[in-house]
Amino acid sequence: MEIGDIIKGYTIKEYIGDGGMGIVFKVEKDGKEYALKICNTTDDEYVSRFKREIRMMETINNNRIVKIIDKDIDASIPYFIMELCDESLENAVERGLSEEKKFDYILQLCDGLKGLHDQGIIHRDIKPGNALIVDDKIKVSDLGLGKFIKRDTPCLTPTDDKYMGTYDYMAPEIYIDGKGRDADKRSDIFSLGKLLYFIFTDGESPFAMDSKKVTADIFSIIDKCTKLSPDDRYQDVGEVINAIKLCLLYRNTEISVEEIISNHRLGINDKDFVDKVYNYLLKIQGELGLLIKSIRMLKMQDLTIFLRYKKSEVNIIKDILLNTFSENNDYYIQWEDVDVLVHFAFMIMNNTSDIQIKKELLAFAFEISKDYHRFSAMSTTLDMLNSLSSGEVKSIIPFIIEKKDYINTFKSNTNKSISDSIKLVIN
């Protein structure tokens, strides 16, 4: 195909570049511009890959993925038409990006990659050239090396798997073990970590990364993404998104919980420490990721001191927990987070005699433990229930009857017994 040729009403205007198994041109139809990608080989395997790329792109419903406008996979030279983007992320980084825009673009890219994974697709070639920008929005492109997690046949992954992808961004299990056919989302996460390095070093190659060239908060994320063993990396892109958002939140918070704890260790008295923790929790209300991280860092001893001094504000502390959880819409909750939240609910419950507050905390613990099917949280929830006095049990009998199925399920899953007063109600 040449400049000036017309395909199905699309006039080829100019060459853009090569991508995967194809050549990309700018085309025009009815006054609008698009991108045309044609298969640049007659090799049966690569033609099959090209057609699979089209199949994948049509399967995906995500505005962070480049969309197909038209196609003809049965033509002598298979092709498809897609939306035309302004530039690649690689070009944008080389032009120069503000720190704010770096965070914006990487979070958009993560959102697109998570969308692929959630629909059962592994990309296998994440790099800055495969992230395109249109109207300041990131679009993941070039699924030529992508694979369906459960549906693809081994014949579409060649023997020389180690040559799949781009070397600077390729996960070691692919180029060392030659296991491209076994790549999973953690392989994409490795590439994502390399891409983070490229962005935050203003375009330096991630082949040999230098921790001194990026800030420590960002490099900690890069380092976990790019661990040698897939088991040591983030296990889901949602975890990467959480880490990046927490990094941003910490940068925008005047004082961190680390500083508060450090000052306490250095001699600040308990009352001042408790006041600072309380004000900090009030400030971060609504930010579930920060709340979970803060609870983790404060640990049992600090939380015990905090709740002992703040018994008069326990209702507000309960509201911080429950409201922050219920309002969450962008933090991806991990299983371990459920344990942290339920344990904190139990600690709050132990510092109040108000049965209404206890009931609200129990309801929260029942729901989150069930929704995330977390056995350790179920066990803690039963501990919360068993901590009620017989008088307290009598005062919330309708609530306990309502949760009867939960209680029996939790007992079965954890092999934990319940108090006699609870047995009398549900049996």
Secondary structure, DSSP 8 states (H G I E B T S, - for coil): --TT-EETTEEEEEEEEEETTEEEEEEEETTEEEEEEEE----HHHHHHHHHHHHHHHH---TTB--EEEEETTSSS-EEEEE--SEEHHHHHHH---HHHHHHHHHHHHHHHHHHHHTTEE-S---GGGEEEETTEEEE---TT-EETTT--GGGS-S-GGGSS-GGG--HHHHTT--GGG--HHHHHHHHHHHHHHHHTTS--SSS--GGGS-HHHHHHHHHHT-SSGGGS-SSHHHHHHHHHHHHHHHT-SS-HHHHHHHHHTT--HHHHHHHHHHHHHHTTT-HHHHHHHHHHHHHHHHHHHHHHTGGGHHHHHHHHHHHHHT-SS----HHHHHHHHHHHHHHHTT---HHHHHHHHHHHHHHHHHTT-HHHHHHHHHHHHTS-HHHHHHTHHHHHHTHHHHHHHHHHHT----HHHHHHH-
